[in-house]
Amino acid sequence: MKQEIFIGRNSAILNFSTKYCDTSESLLSSLSFKKVLSKYIRSIENKNTNVFLFLKANCKNDIPETMTKLFKLLIVLEKSEVSKLDSTFETLLSNEGILFEFVEGLYSYWRQFERYAIIRNKNTSLGLQNINFIDSMNSFTNLILKTYRLVEENILGEHHRVYRQLHAGVNAGLILNNMNWKCPKEYSFLEKIPFVESIVLQPPFITYPGKNTRKGIFCENKENPIENLTLNLDNWVCYPAKVGELLAFVYFDINFMAQGVTLCNLFELAKKEEYINKKPDIIYMYGVKDFHPEMRTEFFKDTQNDIMIGYVNFNEGIDYFGYMKKMILTLHNLRMIDNGHLPIHGAMVNLTFKNGLEKNVIIMGDSGAGKSESLEAFRKLSENYIKDMKVIFDDMGILQMENNTITASGTEIGAFVRLDDLDIGYPYKEIDRSIFMNPDKINSRIIIPISTHADIIKKYPVDMFLYANNYEEGEELEFFNSSSEAKPTFIEGARNAKGTTSEIGLVTSYFANPFGPMQRKNETDILINNYFDKMFEDEILVGQIRTGLGIEGLEKAGPEKAAKKLFEFIIK
């Protein structure tokens, strides 16, 4: 991105390397202000509001130019002095109610955008050079507030009595850098796309994506969808993510900046030394403008370069974080299957009880089965039963053989959880580090960091492996006697859909995991047989836990009862 400001679908991205405003005059003179002002005026023109009709009738020249001049004067002169300079200004300022409404409307219009700042290491003379990036973001917020208040208080002729220190500047900032990596020649166009070196969030970070559910599965393409791809490289950024023990280069179009920034709460941002002059295990292209009329969500196994490729084209239907997260995990899981590891769609906790007992419990299930909700129930019960609880994974993990012992590890440092299924006060307690998505809608989500990367990649022995049954009432906890008895329940992957996808009612998905195992069913069948036989051979407890999450009236009580029963079983 070279331009001073980019205004996308519902976001505004400021390039601090091209232009950084540090005074009210420079702010009002900037191209960024002109663009935002012009877009706001067009919006009230389309609505034919009384404010627009007033401005149209009383501005001799074009409205944006007139209002910019007026604002510049109001930050240095008294209202009475400005009125004497021009009859147009006198008319405008004599109707302070209309003018006040215009300023408030412009301020609110700006704050409705998801607002980002970026800085590149190579700066121009007008850009931000040696100022600390975090300080610059805070200073920019104060500048917006100061300018807005100067103009508005001068119009009203009095000071405000209540001041609200809102995040009027930017919600997040990205420091970008160009890095050399071991790039295959057919992907050479990617070398020009900058990497995210660090991210500064100003939580609570609230975003409103266009969609609230994901549908369908990711399909394999027999041809490489990104080989020699043509892109507008100015509109692309790479987030180098650590997905379990794999390295993923996640490229996204800045029209979907919210999805890219949200990655920082879910996947560890890799350090420079972890990807410079190295080849990634995964490359994911999110939001490619290929002008294809249909949504494309597909993957390709680049055997020659040993890279899993993910591809999602530019489509309003992908404006949901599930398409970002789940494709990354699908690509991860496909590599794990190739390596003989078994991907698990579920949640795992390392529990240390007050009596010193330590247990590692996995609860497996597809979206809405009750994995995260059970973890939440564990958390609520922790004061009564346990001394320490580490979440190893909250959505996706793997089983592998470590010295002839089954161990498990995770992929993500964060959780992507339905707000409806959390304790009502919990999101507010964690608001200072959370990212919220569509908090006012069904299937609203919170993305929150819950573990460290060191914790999730550690190999943990498995003590208990449970299937999350959310659709049946009955005994909260029961165990199977043999591998042949257990496998059908896990392979069928039944659940009562909770609205996290486009599915409704009682549905099934192979091994409760449409993110890799479903696409590699034959290979996964072999792994399931091997791992389940080994679990029963090693006397690992394998069973099911009835969470009740999909049963009306048990959405809260079900996971809590199941968690309590599990704790009581372990410590008895």
C-alpha positions as CSV (number, residue, x, y, z in Angstrom):
1,M,0.0,0.0,0.0
2,K,1.6,3.3,-1.2
3,Q,-1.3,5.7,-0.9
4,E,-1.9,7.9,2.1
5,I,-5.3,6.2,2.9
6,F,-7.1,3.2,1.7
7,I,-10.9,3.1,2.3
8,G,-12.2,-0.4,1.7
9,R,-15.5,-2.2,2.3
10,N,-15.9,-1.1,5.9
11,S,-12.3,-0.1,6.9
12,A,-10.0,2.8,6.6
13,I,-6.2,2.1,6.5
14,L,-3.8,5.0,7.1
15,N,-0.3,4.8,5.8
16,F,1.8,6.5,8.5
17,S,4.9,6.0,6.3
18,T,3.5,8.1,3.6
19,K,1.8,10.8,5.8
20,Y,1.7,11.3,9.5
21,C,-0.3,14.2,10.8
22,D,0.9,15.7,14.1
23,T,-1.1,19.0,14.1
24,S,-4.7,19.9,13.5
25,E,-3.8,22.0,10.5
26,S,-1.9,19.1,8.9
27,L,-4.8,16.8,9.6
28,L,-7.3,19.0,8.0
29,S,-5.0,19.6,5.0
30,S,-4.4,15.9,4.4
31,L,-5.7,13.8,1.6
32,S,-7.1,11.3,4.2
33,F,-9.3,14.0,5.7
34,K,-10.5,15.1,2.3
35,K,-11.5,11.5,1.3
36,V,-13.3,10.8,4.6
37,L,-15.1,14.2,4.4
38,S,-16.1,13.7,0.8
39,K,-17.5,10.2,1.5
40,Y,-19.5,11.4,4.4
41,I,-21.0,14.3,2.4
42,R,-21.9,11.8,-0.4
43,S,-23.6,9.6,2.3
44,I,-25.8,12.4,3.6
45,E,-26.5,13.5,0.0
46,N,-27.8,10.1,-0.8
47,K,-30.1,10.3,2.2
48,N,-31.0,13.9,1.3
49,T,-30.8,14.9,4.9
50,N,-31.7,18.4,6.2
51,V,-28.0,19.0,7.0
52,F,-27.0,18.3,3.4
53,L,-29.8,20.5,2.0
54,F,-28.6,23.3,4.3
55,L,-25.0,23.0,3.2
56,K,-26.0,22.8,-0.5
57,A,-28.0,26.0,-0.2
58,N,-25.4,27.9,1.6
59,C,-22.0,26.8,0.3
60,K,-20.9,28.9,-2.7
61,N,-18.1,26.5,-3.7
62,D,-18.1,22.7,-3.4
63,I,-19.1,21.6,0.1
64,P,-15.9,19.7,1.1
65,E,-13.7,22.6,0.2
66,T,-15.8,25.1,2.1
67,M,-16.1,23.0,5.2
68,T,-12.4,22.3,5.3
69,K,-11.6,26.0,5.1
70,L,-14.2,26.7,7.9
71,F,-12.7,24.0,10.2
72,K,-9.1,25.3,9.6
73,L,-10.2,28.8,10.7
74,L,-12.2,27.5,13.7
75,I,-9.1,25.8,15.2
76,V,-7.2,29.2,15.3
77,L,-9.9,31.9,15.4
78,E,-12.9,32.7,17.5
79,K,-16.3,32.0,15.9
80,S,-17.1,35.8,15.7
81,E,-13.8,36.5,13.9
82,V,-14.4,33.7,11.3
83,S,-17.9,35.1,10.6
84,K,-16.5,38.4,9.6
85,L,-14.2,36.9,7.0
86,D,-16.8,35.6,4.6
87,S,-20.6,35.8,4.3
88,T,-20.8,32.1,3.7
89,F,-19.1,31.4,7.0
90,E,-21.4,33.9,8.7
91,T,-24.5,32.1,7.4
92,L,-23.1,28.6,8.4
93,L,-22.0,29.7,11.8
94,S,-25.3,31.4,12.6
95,N,-27.0,28.0,12.3
96,E,-25.0,26.4,15.1
97,G,-27.5,23.5,15.5
98,I,-27.2,22.3,11.9
99,L,-23.4,22.8,12.0
100,F,-23.1,20.9,15.3
101,E,-25.1,18.1,13.8
102,F,-22.8,18.0,10.8
103,V,-19.6,17.8,12.9
104,E,-21.1,15.1,15.1
105,G,-22.2,13.1,12.1
106,L,-18.7,13.4,10.5
107,Y,-17.1,12.3,13.7
108,S,-19.4,9.3,14.1
109,Y,-19.0,8.4,10.4
110,W,-15.2,8.2,10.9
111,R,-15.6,6.1,14.0
112,Q,-17.8,3.6,12.2
113,F,-14.9,2.5,10.2
114,E,-12.6,-0.3,11.4
115,R,-9.4,1.9,11.5
116,Y,-5.9,0.7,11.0
117,A,-2.5,2.3,10.7
118,I,0.5,0.8,8.9
119,I,4.2,1.8,8.9
120,R,6.9,0.5,6.5
121,N,10.6,0.5,7.4
122,K,11.4,2.5,4.3
123,N,9.8,5.9,5.0
124,T,9.3,9.0,2.9
125,S,10.1,12.5,4.2
126,L,6.5,13.2,5.0
127,G,5.9,10.0,6.9
128,L,6.6,8.7,10.3
129,Q,10.3,8.2,10.8
130,N,11.7,8.0,14.3
131,I,8.6,8.3,16.4
132,N,7.7,5.3,18.5
133,F,4.8,3.6,16.7
134,I,2.7,3.0,19.8
135,D,3.2,6.6,20.9
136,S,2.3,7.8,17.4
137,M,-1.0,5.9,17.5
138,N,-1.8,7.4,20.9
139,S,-0.8,10.9,19.7
140,F,-3.0,10.4,16.6
141,T,-6.0,9.5,18.7
142,N,-5.4,12.6,20.9
143,L,-5.1,14.8,17.7
144,I,-8.4,13.6,16.4
145,L,-10.1,14.3,19.7
146,K,-8.4,17.7,20.0
147,T,-9.4,18.8,16.5
148,Y,-13.0,17.6,16.9
149,R,-13.4,19.3,20.2
150,L,-11.8,22.6,19.0
151,V,-14.1,22.9,16.1
152,E,-17.2,21.8,17.9
153,E,-16.7,23.9,21.0
154,N,-16.0,27.0,18.9
155,I,-19.2,26.4,17.0
156,L,-21.2,26.1,20.2
157,G,-19.3,28.9,22.0
158,E,-18.8,26.9,25.1
159,H,-16.7,24.0,26.5
160,H,-18.1,20.5,26.9
161,R,-18.8,19.4,30.4
162,V,-18.3,15.7,29.8
163,Y,-15.3,14.4,27.9
164,R,-15.1,10.8,26.6
165,Q,-11.7,9.6,25.7
166,L,-12.7,7.3,22.9
167,H,-10.5,5.4,20.5
168,A,-11.0,8.0,17.9
169,G,-7.7,7.3,16.1
170,V,-6.9,3.8,14.9
171,N,-8.0,0.4,16.4
172,A,-4.9,-1.4,15.4
173,G,-1.4,-0.7,13.9
174,L,0.8,-2.9,11.8
175,I,4.6,-2.6,11.4
176,L,5.5,-4.1,8.0
177,N,8.8,-5.1,6.6
178,N,10.1,-6.8,3.4
179,M,11.9,-10.0,4.2
180,N,13.9,-12.5,2.1
181,W,12.6,-16.0,2.2
182,K,13.3,-19.2,0.3
183,C,10.7,-18.6,-2.4
184,P,10.2,-21.0,-5.3
185,K,10.4,-19.3,-8.6
186,E,6.8,-20.0,-9.5
187,Y,5.8,-17.9,-6.4
188,S,8.3,-15.1,-7.1
189,F,5.5,-12.5,-7.1
190,L,5.0,-13.1,-3.3
191,E,8.5,-11.8,-2.6
192,K,7.3,-8.2,-3.0
193,I,4.5,-8.6,-0.4
194,P,5.6,-7.2,3.1
195,F,5.4,-9.2,6.3
196,V,3.8,-8.2,9.5
197,E,6.6,-7.7,11.9
198,S,4.5,-6.6,14.9
199,I,0.9,-5.6,15.7
200,V,-0.4,-3.1,18.1
201,L,-4.0,-3.6,19.3
202,Q,-6.2,-1.1,21.1
203,P,-8.8,-3.5,22.7
204,P,-11.6,-4.0,23.0
205,F,-11.2,-4.5,19.2
206,I,-14.7,-4.9,17.8
207,T,-15.2,-5.9,14.1
208,Y,-18.4,-6.4,12.1
209,P,-17.7,-9.0,9.3
210,G,-20.4,-9.4,6.7
211,K,-21.1,-13.0,7.5
212,N,-21.6,-14.9,10.7
213,T,-21.3,-18.5,9.7
214,R,-19.2,-20.7,7.4
215,K,-20.6,-23.2,5.0
216,G,-19.3,-26.1,3.0
217,I,-16.0,-27.9,3.1
218,F,-12.6,-27.0,1.5
219,C,-12.0,-29.0,-1.7
220,E,-8.8,-30.2,-3.3
221,N,-7.7,-28.6,-6.6
222,K,-5.6,-30.8,-8.8
223,E,-4.0,-27.7,-10.3
224,N,-2.0,-25.1,-8.4
225,P,-4.4,-22.1,-8.0
226,I,-1.6,-19.6,-7.2
227,E,1.2,-20.5,-9.6
228,N,2.2,-17.3,-11.5
229,L,-0.8,-15.5,-10.0
230,T,-1.3,-11.8,-11.0
231,L,-2.1,-9.6,-8.0
232,N,-2.3,-5.9,-7.1
233,L,0.6,-6.3,-4.7
234,D,0.0,-2.9,-3.0
235,N,-3.1,-4.4,-1.5
236,W,-1.5,-7.5,0.1
237,V,0.1,-8.3,3.5
238,C,1.6,-11.5,4.9
239,Y,1.1,-12.7,8.4
240,P,3.8,-15.3,9.2
241,A,2.0,-17.7,11.6
242,K,3.2,-20.5,13.8
243,V,0.6,-23.2,13.5
244,G,1.6,-25.8,16.0
245,E,5.1,-26.7,14.9
246,L,4.5,-25.6,11.3
247,L,5.3,-22.2,9.6
248,A,2.5,-20.7,7.6
249,F,2.6,-17.6,5.4
250,V,-0.9,-16.2,5.4
251,Y,-1.4,-13.6,2.7
252,F,-4.5,-11.5,2.8
253,D,-6.0,-8.6,0.8
254,I,-6.3,-5.5,2.9
255,N,-10.0,-5.4,2.1
256,F,-10.1,-8.2,4.7
257,M,-7.8,-6.5,7.2
258,A,-9.9,-7.4,10.2
259,Q,-9.5,-11.1,9.4
260,G,-5.7,-10.7,9.1
261,V,-5.3,-8.7,12.3
262,T,-7.4,-11.1,14.2
263,L,-4.9,-13.8,13.5
264,C,-2.6,-12.3,16.2
265,N,-5.0,-13.5,19.0
266,L,-5.2,-17.1,17.6
267,F,-1.8,-18.0,16.0
268,E,1.6,-17.0,17.3
269,L,3.2,-14.3,15.1
270,A,6.6,-15.8,14.0
271,K,9.8,-13.9,14.8
272,K,11.9,-12.7,11.9
273,E,14.6,-15.2,12.4
274,E,12.1,-18.0,12.2
275,Y,11.2,-17.2,8.6
276,I,14.0,-15.2,7.0
277,N,15.6,-17.3,4.3
278,K,13.3,-20.2,5.1
279,K,10.6,-22.0,3.2
280,P,7.1,-22.2,4.8
281,D,5.1,-25.4,5.3
282,I,1.9,-23.6,4.3
283,I,1.0,-20.7,2.0
284,Y,-2.5,-19.4,2.2
285,M,-3.9,-16.7,-0.2
286,Y,-7.1,-15.1,1.3
287,G,-9.2,-12.8,-0.9
288,V,-7.7,-13.2,-4.4
289,K,-9.6,-11.1,-7.0
290,D,-9.9,-13.7,-9.8
291,F,-13.3,-12.4,-11.0
292,H,-14.7,-15.9,-10.6
293,P,-18.5,-15.6,-10.0
294,E,-18.6,-18.4,-7.4
295,M,-16.8,-18.7,-4.1
296,R,-13.6,-20.7,-4.3
297,T,-12.3,-22.3,-1.1
298,E,-9.7,-24.9,-2.1
299,F,-6.3,-26.3,-1.4
300,F,-3.5,-27.9,-3.4
301,K,-0.6,-30.1,-2.4
302,D,2.6,-28.7,-4.0
303,T,4.6,-31.9,-3.9
304,Q,7.5,-30.5,-5.8
305,N,8.1,-27.7,-3.2
306,D,6.7,-29.6,-0.3
307,I,4.2,-26.8,0.5
308,M,0.5,-27.0,1.2
309,I,-1.4,-24.2,-0.7
310,G,-4.7,-22.7,0.4
311,Y,-6.8,-20.4,-1.8
312,V,-9.9,-18.4,-1.2
313,N,-11.0,-15.9,-3.8
314,F,-12.4,-12.4,-3.2
315,N,-16.1,-12.8,-2.4
316,E,-18.5,-11.3,0.1
317,G,-19.3,-14.8,1.3
318,I,-15.8,-15.3,2.8
319,D,-16.1,-12.3,5.1
320,Y,-16.1,-14.5,8.2
321,F,-13.1,-15.4,10.3
322,G,-14.0,-19.1,10.1
323,Y,-12.7,-19.1,6.5
324,M,-9.4,-17.8,7.6
325,K,-8.9,-20.0,10.7
326,K,-10.3,-23.3,9.3
327,M,-8.4,-23.3,6.0
328,I,-5.2,-22.7,7.9
329,L,-6.0,-25.7,10.2
330,T,-7.1,-27.8,7.2
331,L,-3.7,-27.2,5.6
332,H,-2.0,-28.0,8.9
333,N,-4.0,-31.2,9.3
334,L,-3.3,-32.5,5.8
335,R,0.5,-32.3,6.5
336,M,0.0,-34.0,9.8
337,I,-1.9,-36.9,8.2
338,D,0.9,-37.2,5.6
339,N,3.3,-37.5,8.6
340,G,1.3,-40.2,10.3
341,H,-0.3,-38.0,13.0
342,L,-4.0,-38.0,13.7
343,P,-5.7,-34.5,13.7
344,I,-8.3,-34.1,16.5
345,H,-11.1,-31.5,16.3
346,G,-11.6,-30.8,19.9
347,A,-10.3,-29.4,23.1
348,M,-7.6,-30.5,25.5
349,V,-6.7,-29.5,29.1
350,N,-3.8,-30.3,31.3
351,L,-5.4,-30.4,34.8
352,T,-3.4,-30.3,38.1
353,F,-5.6,-31.1,41.1
354,K,-5.2,-29.8,44.6
355,N,-4.1,-33.3,45.7
356,G,-1.2,-33.2,43.2
357,L,-2.8,-35.5,40.7
358,E,-2.2,-34.4,37.0
359,K,-4.4,-35.5,34.1
360,N,-4.6,-34.7,30.4
361,V,-8.1,-34.8,29.0
362,I,-9.2,-34.5,25.4
363,I,-12.8,-33.8,24.4
364,M,-13.4,-34.3,20.7
365,G,-16.3,-32.9,18.6
366,D,-17.3,-30.8,15.6
367,S,-18.4,-27.2,15.8
368,G,-21.0,-26.6,18.5
369,A,-20.6,-30.0,20.2
370,G,-19.5,-28.4,23.4
371,K,-15.7,-28.5,23.4
372,S,-15.1,-24.8,24.3
373,E,-18.1,-24.7,26.5
374,S,-16.8,-27.7,28.5
375,L,-13.5,-25.8,29.0
376,E,-15.5,-22.8,30.2
377,A,-17.3,-25.1,32.7
378,F,-13.9,-26.5,33.8
379,R,-12.7,-22.9,34.4
380,K,-15.8,-22.1,36.5
381,L,-15.3,-25.2,38.6
382,S,-11.5,-24.8,38.9
383,E,-11.6,-23.1,42.4
384,N,-13.3,-26.2,43.9
385,Y,-11.3,-28.9,42.3
386,I,-8.1,-27.9,40.6
387,K,-4.9,-26.0,41.3
388,D,-3.9,-25.3,37.7
389,M,-5.5,-25.7,34.3
390,K,-3.7,-25.3,31.0
391,V,-5.6,-25.2,27.8
392,I,-3.5,-27.1,25.3
393,F,-5.9,-26.7,22.4
394,D,-9.4,-25.3,22.1
395,D,-10.2,-26.4,18.5
396,M,-7.6,-28.4,16.8
397,G,-4.8,-30.7,18.0
398,I,-2.9,-33.8,17.0
399,L,-2.2,-37.3,18.4
400,Q,1.2,-38.7,17.6
401,M,3.4,-41.5,18.7
402,E,6.2,-40.4,21.0
403,N,8.5,-43.2,22.2
404,N,5.7,-45.8,21.6
405,T,3.4,-43.6,23.7
406,I,0.5,-41.6,22.4
407,T,1.0,-37.9,23.0
408,A,-1.0,-34.8,22.1
409,S,-0.2,-31.2,21.2
410,G,-2.0,-28.1,19.9
411,T,-2.0,-25.7,17.1
412,E,-3.4,-22.3,18.4
413,I,-2.5,-20.0,21.2
414,G,-6.1,-18.6,21.3
415,A,-9.7,-19.5,21.2
416,F,-12.5,-18.6,18.8
417,V,-15.5,-19.0,21.0
418,R,-19.3,-18.2,20.8
419,L,-20.2,-15.4,23.2
420,D,-23.6,-17.0,23.9
421,D,-21.9,-20.1,25.4
422,L,-19.7,-18.3,27.8
423,D,-20.5,-17.3,31.4
424,I,-22.2,-13.9,31.0
425,G,-19.5,-12.0,32.8
426,Y,-16.5,-13.7,31.4
427,P,-16.1,-11.6,28.2
428,Y,-16.2,-8.4,30.2
429,K,-13.4,-9.7,32.5
430,E,-11.2,-10.4,29.5
431,I,-12.2,-7.3,27.5
432,D,-8.8,-5.7,27.7
433,R,-7.3,-8.3,25.4
434,S,-10.2,-9.6,23.4
435,I,-11.3,-9.3,19.8
436,F,-15.1,-9.3,19.3
437,M,-16.9,-10.2,16.1
438,N,-20.5,-9.2,15.6
439,P,-21.3,-9.0,19.3
440,D,-24.9,-8.0,18.6
441,K,-25.7,-11.0,16.4
442,I,-26.4,-14.8,16.6
443,N,-23.1,-16.8,16.7
444,S,-21.2,-13.7,17.9
445,R,-17.6,-14.5,18.7
446,I,-14.8,-13.6,20.9
447,I,-11.2,-14.3,20.0
448,I,-8.9,-14.4,23.0
449,P,-5.4,-15.7,23.7
450,I,-5.4,-18.5,26.2
451,S,-2.1,-20.3,26.0
452,T,1.6,-19.8,25.1
453,H,3.1,-21.4,22.1
454,A,5.6,-23.2,24.3
455,D,2.7,-24.9,26.2
456,I,0.7,-25.9,23.1
457,I,3.6,-27.6,21.2
458,K,4.8,-29.6,24.2
459,K,4.0,-33.3,23.9
460,Y,1.5,-34.4,26.6
461,P,0.6,-38.0,27.4
462,V,-3.1,-38.7,27.0
463,D,-5.1,-40.0,30.1
464,M,-8.6,-39.6,28.8
465,F,-10.1,-39.3,25.3
466,L,-13.8,-38.4,25.2
467,Y,-16.4,-37.7,22.5
468,A,-18.6,-34.6,23.1
469,N,-22.2,-35.8,22.7
470,N,-24.3,-32.7,22.7
471,Y,-27.6,-34.3,21.4
472,E,-28.5,-37.0,23.9
473,E,-29.6,-36.9,27.5
474,G,-28.4,-39.6,29.9
475,E,-25.4,-40.5,32.0
476,E,-23.0,-37.5,31.7
477,L,-19.9,-39.7,31.5
478,E,-19.5,-43.3,30.1
479,F,-16.6,-45.3,28.8
480,F,-16.2,-47.9,26.0
481,N,-14.8,-51.3,26.6
482,S,-13.0,-51.8,23.3
483,S,-11.7,-50.1,20.2
484,S,-14.3,-51.7,18.0
485,E,-17.1,-50.4,20.4
486,A,-15.6,-46.8,20.5
487,K,-14.7,-46.1,16.9
488,P,-18.2,-45.9,15.4
489,T,-19.2,-43.0,17.8
490,F,-16.1,-41.0,17.0
491,I,-16.1,-41.8,13.3
492,E,-19.8,-40.9,12.8
493,G,-19.2,-37.5,14.4
494,A,-22.8,-36.8,15.3
495,R,-23.9,-33.5,16.8
496,N,-26.9,-31.2,17.1
497,A,-25.8,-28.2,15.0
498,K,-25.6,-25.0,17.0
499,G,-25.6,-22.4,14.1
500,T,-21.9,-22.1,13.9
501,T,-22.1,-23.3,10.3
502,S,-25.0,-23.4,7.8
503,E,-26.1,-26.8,9.1
504,I,-29.2,-27.3,11.1
505,G,-30.4,-30.1,13.4
506,L,-28.8,-33.5,14.0
507,V,-25.9,-33.9,11.5
508,T,-22.8,-36.0,11.1
509,S,-19.3,-35.4,9.9
510,Y,-16.6,-37.9,9.4
511,F,-14.5,-38.2,12.6
512,A,-16.1,-34.9,13.6
513,N,-13.4,-33.2,11.5
514,P,-14.1,-31.7,8.0
515,F,-10.7,-30.0,8.1
516,G,-8.3,-32.6,6.8
517,P,-9.6,-36.1,7.8
518,M,-12.7,-35.7,5.6
519,Q,-10.5,-34.9,2.6
520,R,-8.1,-37.8,3.4
521,K,-10.6,-40.4,4.5
522,N,-8.7,-43.5,3.5
523,E,-5.5,-42.4,5.1
524,T,-7.3,-41.3,8.2
525,D,-9.2,-44.6,8.5
526,I,-5.8,-46.3,8.9
527,L,-4.6,-43.8,11.5
528,I,-7.9,-44.1,13.5
529,N,-7.5,-47.9,13.7
530,N,-3.8,-47.6,14.8
531,Y,-4.4,-44.9,17.4
532,F,-7.6,-46.4,18.9
533,D,-6.1,-49.8,19.2
534,K,-3.0,-48.3,20.9
535,M,-5.2,-46.3,23.3
536,F,-7.0,-49.4,24.5
537,E,-3.7,-51.3,24.6
538,D,-2.3,-48.6,26.9
539,E,-5.5,-48.5,29.0
540,I,-6.2,-44.9,28.1
541,L,-9.8,-44.2,29.1
542,V,-12.0,-43.7,25.9
543,G,-15.6,-42.7,26.2
544,Q,-18.2,-40.0,25.7
545,I,-19.2,-37.0,27.7
546,R,-22.8,-35.7,27.3
547,T,-22.5,-32.0,27.2
548,G,-26.2,-31.3,26.6
549,L,-25.2,-28.2,24.6
550,G,-27.5,-29.0,21.7
551,I,-30.5,-29.7,23.9
552,E,-33.0,-26.9,24.6
553,G,-32.7,-25.8,28.2
554,L,-29.4,-27.5,28.9
555,E,-27.1,-25.0,27.0
556,K,-25.6,-23.8,30.3
557,A,-26.4,-26.5,32.8
558,G,-25.3,-29.4,30.5
559,P,-21.6,-28.6,30.2
560,E,-21.4,-27.7,33.9
561,K,-22.9,-31.0,35.0
562,A,-20.7,-32.9,32.6
563,A,-17.6,-31.1,33.8
564,K,-18.5,-31.7,37.5
565,K,-19.1,-35.4,36.8
566,L,-15.7,-35.7,35.1
567,F,-13.9,-34.0,37.9
568,E,-15.6,-36.2,40.5
569,F,-14.6,-39.3,38.5
570,I,-11.0,-38.3,38.2
571,I,-10.4,-37.5,41.9
572,K,-12.5,-40.3,43.5
